[in-house]
């Protein structure tokens, strides 16, 4: 099971990856410096450093599915 607190939703719009808000600074509609073609490599086990352009915070993407990026850091508080 994917740990929900380490996952962040993303969208692909017109060939670019976006998140609706940054998990660190809450900036809206952040364009990520990751190409949609890189998602298959990530799903195959390749890790990818992601630097959010809005606030320069860093996470390592360790896996991805059609809706979420799984990172090495906790991005939200666990639900109780």
C-alpha positions in Angstrom: 0.0 0.0 0.0 1.3 3.5 -0.9 1.9 5.7 2.1 -0.6 8.5 1.5 1.4 11.0 3.5 4.4 10.6 1.1 2.3 10.9 -2.1 1.3 14.1 -3.9 -1.2 14.3 -6.8 -0.1 15.6 -10.2 -1.7 16.3 -13.6 -0.4 16.2 -17.1 -1.6 19.2 -19.1 -0.5 19.8 -22.7 2.5 17.6 -22.3 3.7 19.2 -18.9 3.5 17.9 -15.3 1.7 20.2 -12.8 0.7 20.0 -9.2 -2.3 22.0 -8.1 -0.4 23.3 -5.1 3.1 23.0 -3.7 3.3 20.9 -0.5 5.9 23.3 1.0 4.9 26.9 0.1 1.3 26.3 -1.2 1.9 28.1 -4.5 -0.8 27.3 -7.0 -0.5 25.4 -10.3 3.2 24.6 -10.1 4.9 23.4 -13.4 7.3 20.6 -12.4 10.7 20.1 -14.1 9.8 16.5 -15.0 8.7 15.3 -18.4 5.8 12.9 -18.7 8.1 10.5 -20.6 10.3 10.2 -17.4 7.4 8.7 -15.5 7.9 5.3 -17.0 11.5 5.3 -15.9 10.4 6.2 -12.4 7.8 3.5 -12.4 10.6 1.0 -13.5 12.6 1.9 -10.4 14.7 4.9 -11.3 14.7 7.6 -8.6 14.4 11.3 -9.7 15.3 14.4 -7.7 12.5 17.0 -7.9 13.3 20.6 -7.0 10.1 22.7 -6.8 10.7 25.8 -8.8 8.5 28.0 -6.6 10.4 27.5 -3.3 13.5 25.3 -4.2 12.5 22.6 -1.7 13.7 19.1 -2.8 12.2 15.6 -2.7 13.2 12.4 -4.4 10.5 10.7 -6.5 10.7 7.0 -5.8 7.6 5.8 -7.7 4.7 7.1 -9.6 1.3 6.0 -10.8 -1.3 7.6 -13.0 -2.3 10.1 -10.3 0.4 10.4 -7.6 4.1 10.9 -7.2 5.5 8.9 -4.3 8.4 10.7 -2.6 11.0 9.9 0.1 9.6 12.7 2.4 6.4 13.2 4.3 4.5 15.8 2.4 1.3 15.9 4.6 0.3 14.9 8.1 -0.9 11.3 8.5 -4.6 10.9 9.0 -5.8 9.5 12.2 
